[in-house]
Amino acid sequence: MRAYLISDNHDTLVGMRLAGIEGVVVHGFDETSRAMKEVLLQKDVAIIAITEKAASHVPEMMQSLREHGELPIVVEIPDRHGTKRGSDFLTRYVRDAIGVKME
């Protein structure tokens, strides 16, 4: 099993390639959607890492993959500019996902 990156910028792709992770650079809805569909057909991909900006182009697809709960696992990662999520992202995610308030 392997990981694959879908990135909105070349710098993130270069960094991940140094770690042995292949990927592609996309811009806009059409390229992002096409890249996601192509990687989902590859049965040896267990993890799809996608930058937050690229993921924002296909929110319905991202939601569907999260709800499906099967391989590949899709992980949104920050790019070289950092995360756009708030500092309480993980706490809110747990609360929304399982209904438990963590303090």
C-alpha positions in Angstrom: 0.0 0.0 0.0 1.2 3.5 -0.7 0.4 7.2 -0.2 -0.4 9.7 -2.9 -0.4 13.5 -2.8 -2.8 15.9 -4.5 -1.3 19.4 -4.1 -2.1 22.9 -5.2 1.5 23.9 -5.2 4.8 22.6 -6.5 6.7 23.1 -3.2 4.6 20.7 -1.2 4.9 18.1 -4.0 8.7 18.4 -4.0 8.8 18.0 -0.2 6.6 14.9 -0.3 8.6 13.4 -3.1 11.7 13.7 -0.9 9.8 11.4 1.5 9.0 9.0 -1.3 5.4 10.0 -1.9 4.3 10.5 -5.5 1.7 13.1 -6.5 0.4 15.7 -8.8 -0.1 19.5 -8.8 -3.7 20.6 -9.6 -5.4 23.9 -10.0 -9.2 24.4 -9.9 -12.2 22.1 -9.8 -11.6 20.2 -13.0 -8.0 19.2 -12.4 -8.6 18.4 -8.7 -11.7 16.3 -9.5 -9.9 14.5 -12.3 -6.9 13.7 -10.1 -9.1 12.4 -7.3 -11.0 10.2 -9.6 -7.8 8.8 -11.1 -6.2 8.0 -7.8 -9.3 6.4 -6.4 -9.1 3.9 -9.2 -5.6 2.8 -8.1 -6.2 0.0 -5.7 -2.7 0.1 -4.1 -3.2 3.7 -2.7 -4.1 3.5 1.0 -3.7 7.2 1.9 -4.5 10.3 -0.2 -2.9 13.4 1.2 -4.5 16.6 -0.2 -3.6 20.2 0.5 -6.3 22.3 2.1 -6.6 24.6 -0.9 -6.9 21.7 -3.3 -9.5 20.0 -1.1 -11.5 23.3 -1.1 -12.1 22.8 -4.8 -14.0 19.5 -4.3 -15.9 19.8 -0.9 -18.7 17.4 -1.9 -16.2 14.7 -2.9 -14.2 15.2 0.3 -17.4 14.9 2.4 -18.4 11.8 0.5 -15.0 10.1 1.1 -15.1 10.9 4.8 -18.6 9.5 5.2 -17.7 6.3 3.2 -15.1 5.3 5.8 -13.2 2.9 3.6 -9.7 2.9 2.0 -8.2 5.1 0.9 -8.0 7.4 3.9 -8.1 11.0 2.8 -6.0 13.5 4.9 -6.1 17.2 4.4 -2.7 18.8 5.0 -1.6 22.4 5.2 0.7 23.7 2.5 3.8 25.8 2.8 1.8 28.8 4.0 0.4 26.9 7.0 -3.1 25.8 8.0 -6.2 27.8 7.4 -8.0 25.9 10.2 -8.5 27.4 13.7 -6.5 26.4 16.7 -9.4 24.4 18.0 -9.9 22.4 14.8 -9.2 19.0 16.4 -11.5 19.6 19.3 -14.3 20.7 17.0 -13.8 17.8 14.7 -14.1 15.2 17.6 -17.2 17.0 18.9 -18.9 17.1 15.5 -17.9 13.5 14.7 -18.8 11.7 17.9 -20.6 14.2 19.9 -18.2 14.4 22.8 -17.1 17.7 24.2 -13.4 17.7 25.1 -11.9 20.2 27.5 
